[in-house]
Amino acid sequence: MPGDFPHRLEIEVRFGDTDAMGHANNSRFLTYCESARIAYWEEATGERFALVTHGAEESLILADIRVAFRSPVYFGECLMVETRVGRIGRTSFTLEHRLTAHESPLGHARLVATAEGVQVLYDYATERPRSIPDDVIARLAAFEGRSLRG
């Protein structure tokens, strides 16, 4: 994952994130990416992440996510979750995440995981994906500081 990540979110590993092995459970990385995904969207677009329970007609839904684990993290460590758009299509886009641990008394600075998640713009009335509006793509591109269309 070479290149810059325009969005950064710091997350502290909580005691409740850990499992019997004493490190953050693998499932928690999905939550870390979820937090970063929502923060990225809100900062990049200036829009609140739409929730169906609040009457939204459409919303981004997570269609796929893959995580590659590199190093365990422990209670009290601080992670930096960096996020950027990897690919954008007609109805979906991929967000790439890089998760790193800070240097601390608990451990050295290191890459702990990478992840890729595919977001689909979903229309709840038709129960089908819908095209991502050009103005949304323009806001994402401006936030990223680069063109997102090939």
N, C-alpha and C positions, 0 to 999 in steps of 0.2 A: 504494500500500500504506500507507494512513494507519493510525495507531494504534500501540500498543506491541507490542514483541516481547519475550516474557518470557525467552527463552533467548539467550545470547550465547556465541560461541566465537571465540577469537582464533586466527588461522592466519597464519604467516609464509610468504610466497611463497619456495619453495626454488629453487635453481638448476635442478634437474631438472624443475621445472614450466614452464620457459621453452622457447620454440621458436626457430626461425631468425629470427623477427622481433624477438626480444629481450624479448618480454612473455610472461606466463603464457598457455599454450595454452588455447583455449576448452574443451577436454576436461577440464582440471584443475578447472574450476568445478564439474563434476559430482562430483569427489572432495571438494571443499570442502563441497558440500551434503551429501554422504554422511556426512562426519565430523560435521557439525552435526546431521543427522537422527538418527544413532545416539546422540550425546551428549544431544540433546533427549529422546529416548525414555527413556534410562536415568535422567536426572535427573527427568523428569516422572512416571515410573511407579515408579521404584525397582527396576525389573527389568533384568536383563542382556538385551541384544538377543539374541533366540533365533537359534541357528544350527542348521541341519538336521544338520550334521556332529556335533553334540553331542546328537543324539537328540530334538530338538524335534519335536513333532507338528504344530505350527503356527508360523508366523512371519509377520512383515510382509514383503511383497515390494513393490518399487517397480514400479508399473504404468505410470507416465507421469511424465516430467519435462520442463519447459520452462524455458529460461534466456533472459533478455533482457540482452544485453551492452551496457553503457553507456560504459565507459572501460577502457583497458588497464591492467594492473598489472605490476609488474616485480620481479625478483629482489630480495629483501630488504625489500620493503614488507610491512607488517602489515595484514591484513584482519580486520574484525569481521564474522562471519556471524551474523546475528540470525534467529531462527526462531520461528514461531507456527503454531497451527492456523488454517487459513482456512475449511475446511468439513468437516463430519463427516457421514457417512451410515451406513447399516446395516453395510456390510462394508468401507468405506474411509474415509479422511480425507485432506485436502490439507494439506501443510505449505508455508507461504510462507517464503521466505528473502530477506533484504536483505543484500547484501554491500557493505561500505564500506571504503575505504582510509583509514588514519590520516594525519594531517599528518606529514610527515617530510622530511628532506633529499632524498629520492627523488621526492617529489611532494606535491601539496596533498591535503587531505581531500576525498573525493568518493564518490559512489555509483558502484560499478563494475558491479553486476549485480543483477537480481532473479530469483528462480526460484520455481516452484511444482512440487511433486512429489506424486503421488497414491500413497498406501500402501494396500495391500489386505491384510487378515488372511487368510492362506491356510492351508488344511488339507491337509497332504501325504497323509493317508490317503485322503481322498475326492477329492483334486485339484480342490477347489472353494473359492471364498471362503467365509468363515464370519463370522457376526455378531460385531461388536466387543462384548465384554462390558460391561455397564453399569458395573462397578467400574473398568474401564480408562477409560471416558469420564469418570467422576467424578474420577479422578486427574488426567486431562488438564485438565479444567475447573478443578480446584483449583489446578493449577500455573499455568494461564492467568489465574486470577482472574476468570473470567467463565463464563457459561453457553455451552455449545457446541451445544446442541440448540435449533432454532428453534421 
